Amino acid sequence: MNHLPDDSHVVKPLPHPTGTYPYRLNIREVLGDVSWFLKQRMSFHMVGDTGSLRHSAFQARIASALAQQASEHSSASEKPAFLFHLGDVVYNHGEASEYPKQFFMPYEEYPAPIFAIAGNHDGDINPDSTLIYQSLDTFMDVFCDTYRRKIMFAAGSKRLSMIQPNVYWTLQTPLAHFIGLYSNVTKHGTITAEQREWFIEELRNADMHRPDQALIVCLHHAPYSADTNHGSSPAMIAFLEEAFKAADVRPDIVFSGHVHNYQRFTKTYEDGSSVPYIVSGAGGYADLHPIASVADPRVADLDTDRHQVRLENFCDDRFGFLQITIERRENGLLLVGEYYTMCPDIRMQNQPKATLFERFFVPIRNKAYSFY
């Protein structure tokens, strides 16, 4: 975007970790023995920006469609094993009072565990609140507990708290390492030096498990976006590229939310390698963000000498979510992404099933990079 604001003064301090460094959670600790069935094939959901303080009919419809998909298969390897939330669980200020309406009630019937990274709204603080609370207090209670238990402010929900060890953390599964970042509350994201050093080490650790396990990076603020509301984040682009170079590692794919639509980019490097960047932030917030036209004066072009990035596909007029499958094959892993959308007509009382918008494929094999 043109005229990027300097909002660095609103950065919030991070909460204390609830687990021990290096903040890794093995999925066996949540799924138990069922996780062994995910060694050959693993399916999971991804979605961001599901909360909405304003009324949104699609908040519940997205949640219902996710629950329906997660309940369709009897095989543990075929049904989605979990939902990975890409941030902005609640709006506008991460308050405990909003979690029942915006999270627990809509996702009460989702049958699998829900993991999450925090978005800018999850970490913000309501200046008009009569209760004194710190940034991410409620997010930590819901997703970063020390053991799984019922949540007092969940309005009777049967969903238990999650045991992520920190606001930035790594989920270890049989077929992938998910490195989840926290990019704070600024419009285009801010990441601390301490988190940067941790991220570099996690990239190196995950790289040692390739090609048997994919390396997936997740952050809330979208590095690349062609929308008219947020646009690309120069701060997140610079952060990621510098960290990749310092670690001598690039991920297999990057997922983000923040922008309320769906976009799929391919970033190509000078050595010919490429990394897909996926934006999936149309999870239910009341407004969607349109893609800019080529001549839109509000949006600045990327420097094509530095950023070889191509927008492959997008959907900016329907709400939707991702179902990702990773399969072990003879020649390596294959990641298959499917983006599903909901009918945009809110007048329809009997909402049909989510419709497949597109399917994309990411082969995951041994990779050699050239860093300059």
Number of C-alpha atoms within 10 A of each C-alpha: 20 10 8 12 10 10 13 13 7 12 19 18 12 17 13 10 18 18 17 9 11 15 18 20 20 16 19 14 10 14 14 10 10 13 19 15 14 19 17 14 19 25 22 20 24 25 31 33 28 31 28 24 14 11 11 16 14 23 23 19 23 25 23 20 22 27 20 16 17 24 15 11 12 9 9 16 21 17 19 25 22 20 23 21 26 30 28 29 29 29 23 19 21 27 24 18 13 21 22 18 16 21 19 19 17 20 22 15 18 21 18 19 17 19 19 27 28 29 33 29 25 26 31 22 20 17 9 6 10 7 9 8 14 17 23 27 18 20 24 24 18 25 22 23 21 16 12 15 14 15 16 10 16 21 13 12 16 13 22 17 23 22 22 27 24 27 24 24 26 26 19 17 19 19 24 22 26 26 23 25 25 25 26 27 24 22 18 25 25 20 16 13 9 8 15 16 13 16 24 19 16 22 25 16 15 22 22 11 14 20 19 18 25 27 25 20 22 26 25 32 33 28 26 27 26 24 23 18 17 20 24 23 19 16 15 21 15 12 16 18 13 14 19 18 15 15 18 16 22 24 19 22 19 22 25 29 30 27 29 30 29 33 26 19 20 18 16 15 16 12 11 9 13 17 17 20 25 26 29 30 34 31 34 30 26 19 14 21 20 18 20 16 12 10 9 11 12 15 20 15 15 15 9 8 6 9 12 14 19 14 16 11 13 19 22 17 19 20 29 33 29 28 21 19 21 25 20 19 12 6 11 16 24 18 21 16 20 16 23 22 23 22 18 12 9 13 9 9 7 7 15 11 16 21 13 15 17 14 13 11 14 15 16 23 16 12 12 11 14 12 12 6
